[in-house]
Amino acid sequence: MLNLLKKLKKEIPGVIFIITLSIFINSCTQQKVKKEYYDNGNIKSELKYKNGKTVVEQKLYYPSGNIQEIHKRTNGMTQFEKYYENGNLASTGQVKNKNRINKWNYYHEEGYLEASGMYNNNGSKEGKWEYYSDKKVKKIVFWEIFIDTTHKFEINYPNEWSIRTDVEGTILIASPKNTSIARLKKANFNVLKIDIEEQELYLEEITSRSIMEVEEAYKDFKFELLSNGEDKINGFDANWVTYSLDRNNERYIIMQFFIKRKSDFFQLSFFVLKENYLEYINLYKEIAYSFK
């Protein structure tokens, strides 16, 4: 390029050279836009390229034409915004190396703030998080990170909870601190690595087998499968199952996540008295979706 500019300067004098140079630079740095459309004619996505190849902005749209996501990339960092279909902001924060980092805000579909806090550079919640209800701070959770170097996974847990490891083959058991039998019954969760002898098993087979084992274990009690489904947890395939269990005149809700990470399978189980279910269900989900 330098030789070309010298040649232009030599052949094109004065003001004409300056104008030509300006046009030349603009043509090299101009942004190009690539668009895709739904079958209904509404825009589906929009990519802005710098220098013809580097994506500097990406926009995704709902089939209705309303904005869904905006990604703005600068110096290896992406500023992320996600919107509900009604146009209200759903979440905003920064992403680097596919991890959420720094401060993130999450909003209710009606527009008010629901949660706010920090992620570390590995994409795990860390430190103080505030959770809102009716525009007021409802709960504050200080998140800790448990790292298992043997089984090579990490998971968030509230710092007001105590953890025990390697208990009768279970990798991790956590429950509120100062745990009495009553509090342990009130809420707890555990992580288990599922040992399998078969070389190739699908996640659906693991899930079905575990459901049958739970049904067999509690066959003498009133037991009911409430719901189940599929999901992704940090890029890993996952199934989830929810049960109710009547035992000793008390009703429990059990939620289990089955996660396949490469050739390994993990089971996350959450137990809570039904009367405390609404208090803990969102906390449980945050713990489960922090698994990586």
C-alpha positions in Angstrom: 0.0 0.0 0.0 2.9 2.4 0.8 4.4 2.1 -2.6 0.9 2.7 -4.2 0.5 5.9 -2.1 4.0 7.1 -3.2 3.1 6.5 -6.8 -0.2 8.4 -6.4 1.5 11.3 -4.8 4.1 11.5 -7.5 1.5 11.3 -10.3 -1.3 13.4 -8.8 -0.4 16.8 -7.5 -1.7 19.0 -4.6 -5.4 19.0 -3.7 -6.3 16.3 -6.2 -4.0 13.9 -4.4 -5.6 14.7 -1.0 -9.1 14.0 -2.3 -7.9 10.8 -4.0 -6.2 9.6 -0.8 -9.3 10.3 1.3 -11.5 8.3 -1.1 -8.9 5.5 -1.2 -8.8 5.3 2.7 -12.6 5.3 3.0 -12.9 2.5 0.5 -10.5 0.4 2.5 -12.2 1.0 5.9 -15.9 1.2 4.9 -18.3 -1.2 6.6 -20.3 -3.7 4.6 -23.6 -5.1 5.7 -25.0 -8.6 5.1 -28.7 -9.2 5.7 -30.8 -12.4 5.9 -34.6 -12.5 5.9 -37.4 -14.8 7.1 -39.8 -16.4 4.6 -42.4 -13.8 5.6 -40.0 -11.0 4.3 -39.0 -9.6 7.7 -35.3 -9.3 8.5 -33.8 -12.2 10.3 -30.2 -11.0 10.9 -27.8 -8.2 10.0 -24.0 -8.4 10.1 -21.7 -5.4 9.8 -18.2 -6.1 8.5 -15.2 -3.9 8.8 -12.5 -4.1 6.1 -14.7 -6.7 4.4 -14.1 -9.6 6.8 -14.2 -8.6 10.5 -17.7 -8.7 12.1 -18.1 -5.6 14.3 -21.8 -5.8 14.9 -24.5 -8.4 14.7 -28.2 -8.0 15.1 -30.8 -10.8 15.3 -34.5 -10.3 14.9 -37.7 -12.1 15.9 -39.9 -13.3 13.0 -42.2 -10.4 13.8 -39.3 -8.0 12.8 -38.6 -6.8 16.4 -35.0 -6.8 17.6 -33.9 -9.9 19.6 -30.2 -9.5 20.2 -27.4 -6.9 19.5 -23.7 -7.9 19.6 -21.1 -5.1 19.3 -17.5 -6.3 19.1 -14.5 -4.2 20.0 -11.0 -5.4 20.8 -12.0 -9.0 21.4 -14.9 -8.0 23.7 -18.6 -8.2 22.8 -21.2 -5.9 24.3 -24.3 -8.0 24.4 -28.0 -6.9 24.6 -31.0 -9.3 24.5 -34.6 -8.1 24.1 -38.0 -9.6 24.7 -40.3 -9.6 21.7 -42.3 -6.7 23.2 -39.2 -4.6 22.8 -38.1 -4.4 26.5 -34.5 -5.2 27.4 -34.0 -8.7 28.8 -30.3 -8.7 29.6 -27.1 -6.7 29.0 -23.4 -7.2 29.7 -20.1 -8.2 28.1 -18.8 -11.4 26.6 -15.3 -12.6 26.0 -14.1 -16.0 24.7 -17.8 -17.1 24.9 -17.9 -16.3 28.6 -20.1 -13.7 30.3 -17.7 -11.4 32.2 -17.9 -8.3 34.4 -21.3 -6.8 35.4 -24.6 -8.1 33.9 -28.1 -6.9 34.4 -31.2 -9.0 33.9 -34.7 -7.6 33.4 -38.3 -8.8 33.7 -40.4 -8.8 30.6 -42.3 -5.8 32.0 -39.1 -3.8 32.0 -37.9 -3.7 35.6 -34.6 -5.0 36.9 -34.6 -8.6 38.2 -31.0 -9.4 38.9 -27.6 -7.7 38.8 -24.0 -8.9 39.6 -20.6 -9.8 38.4 -19.1 -12.7 36.4 -15.4 -13.6 36.6 -13.2 -14.1 33.5 -14.3 -17.8 33.4 -18.0 -16.9 33.2 -18.9 -17.9 36.7 -21.0 -15.7 39.1 -18.8 -14.3 41.8 -19.4 -12.1 44.8 -22.5 -10.0 45.5 -25.6 -10.4 43.3 -28.8 -8.5 43.9 -32.2 -9.9 43.1 -35.3 -7.6 42.8 -39.0 -7.9 43.1 -41.4 -5.0 42.4 -38.4 -2.8 41.7 -37.0 -3.3 45.2 -34.1 -5.5 46.3 -35.6 -8.7 47.5 -32.5 -10.8 48.1 -28.8 -10.5 48.1 -26.6 -13.6 47.4 -22.9 -13.8 47.6 -21.8 -16.5 45.2 -18.8 -18.8 45.8 -17.2 -21.2 43.3 -16.6 -24.8 44.0 -13.9 -26.4 41.8 -13.5 -30.2 41.7 -10.0 -30.9 40.3 -10.6 -34.7 40.3 -13.7 -34.7 38.1 -12.8 -31.3 36.5 -15.9 -29.3 36.9 -17.0 -26.2 38.7 -20.3 -24.9 40.1 -21.6 -21.9 42.0 -23.1 -22.1 45.5 -24.3 -19.4 47.9 -21.7 -18.5 50.5 -24.2 -18.9 53.3 -24.4 -22.6 52.4 -21.9 -25.2 53.7 -20.5 -27.9 51.4 -19.2 -31.4 52.1 -17.3 -33.4 49.5 -16.9 -37.1 48.7 -19.7 -38.3 51.0 -20.5 -42.0 50.3 -19.6 -41.6 46.6 -21.3 -38.3 46.2 -19.0 -35.6 44.9 -20.7 -32.6 46.6 -23.5 -32.0 49.1 -24.5 -28.5 50.0 -27.1 -27.1 52.3 -27.7 -23.9 54.4 -25.1 -23.4 57.1 -25.7 -24.5 60.7 -27.5 -27.4 59.2 -29.8 -29.3 61.5 -31.9 -32.2 60.4 -34.8 -29.8 59.9 -32.8 -27.4 57.8 -31.3 -30.2 55.7 -34.9 -31.4 55.0 -35.8 -27.9 54.1 -33.3 -27.5 51.2 -30.2 -29.2 49.9 -28.5 -30.3 46.7 -25.8 -32.7 45.6 -23.7 -33.5 42.6 -22.9 -37.1 41.5 -20.8 -38.4 38.7 -22.7 -41.3 37.1 -20.5 -44.3 36.6 -21.4 -46.4 33.6 -20.0 -49.6 32.2 -21.4 -49.4 28.7 -19.2 -47.6 26.2 -21.8 -45.6 24.4 -25.0 -44.5 26.2 -27.2 -41.6 25.2 -28.3 -39.0 27.7 -31.9 -40.1 27.2 -31.0 -43.6 28.3 -29.2 -42.3 31.4 -32.2 -40.1 32.3 -34.7 -43.0 31.8 -32.6 -45.4 33.9 -32.3 -42.8 36.7 -36.1 -42.2 36.7 -36.7 -45.9 37.1 -34.1 -46.1 40.0 -35.8 -43.2 41.8 -39.3 -44.8 41.3 -37.9 -48.1 42.7 -36.2 -46.4 45.7 -39.4 -44.6 46.7 -42.0 -47.3 45.7 -43.3 -47.5 49.2 -44.2 -43.8 49.2 -46.5 -41.6 47.2 -44.4 -40.6 44.2 -45.3 -38.7 41.1 -43.3 -37.6 38.0 -44.4 -33.9 37.5 -42.5 -32.7 34.4 -39.4 -33.2 32.3 -37.6 -31.6 29.4 -34.4 -30.9 27.5 -32.0 -28.0 27.7 -28.4 -26.8 27.3 -26.1 -26.0 30.2 -23.0 -24.0 29.2 -23.0 -25.8 25.8 -23.6 -29.3 27.3 -26.7 -31.4 26.5 -28.9 -31.7 29.6 -32.2 -33.3 30.6 -34.2 -32.2 33.7 -36.9 -34.0 35.7 -39.2 -32.9 38.5 -40.9 -35.2 41.0 -43.1 -34.9 44.1 -42.7 -37.2 47.0 -44.9 -37.7 50.1 -42.8 -39.1 52.9 -43.5 -39.1 56.6 -46.5 -36.8 56.2 -44.3 -34.2 54.3 -44.3 -33.5 50.6 -41.0 -32.9 48.9 -40.1 -31.5 45.4 -37.1 -33.2 43.8 -35.5 -31.6 40.7 -32.8 -33.5 38.9 -30.5 -32.4 36.0 -28.6 -35.0 33.9 -25.7 -33.5 32.1 -23.5 -35.0 29.4 -20.0 -33.5 29.2 -18.1 -35.3 26.5 -18.1 -38.9 27.6 -19.0 -38.1 31.2 -22.4 -37.9 32.8 -23.3 -35.9 35.9 -26.4 -35.8 38.0 -27.4 -32.7 40.0 -30.2 -33.3 42.5 -32.2 -30.7 44.4 -34.4 -31.5 47.4 -36.9 -29.1 49.0 -40.0 -29.2 51.1 -42.9 -28.2 48.9 -43.7 -25.3 51.3 -40.3 -23.8 50.6 -40.2 -24.6 46.8 -40.9 -21.1 45.6 -38.2 -19.7 47.9 -35.5 -22.0 46.5 -36.4 -22.9 42.9 -34.7 -20.0 41.2 -31.7 -20.4 43.4 -31.5 -24.1 42.4 -31.7 -23.3 38.7 -28.9 -20.7 39.0 -26.7 -23.4 40.7 -27.5 -26.0 38.0 -26.9 -23.6 35.1 -23.6 -22.6 36.5 -22.2 -26.1 36.1 -19.3 -26.3 33.7 
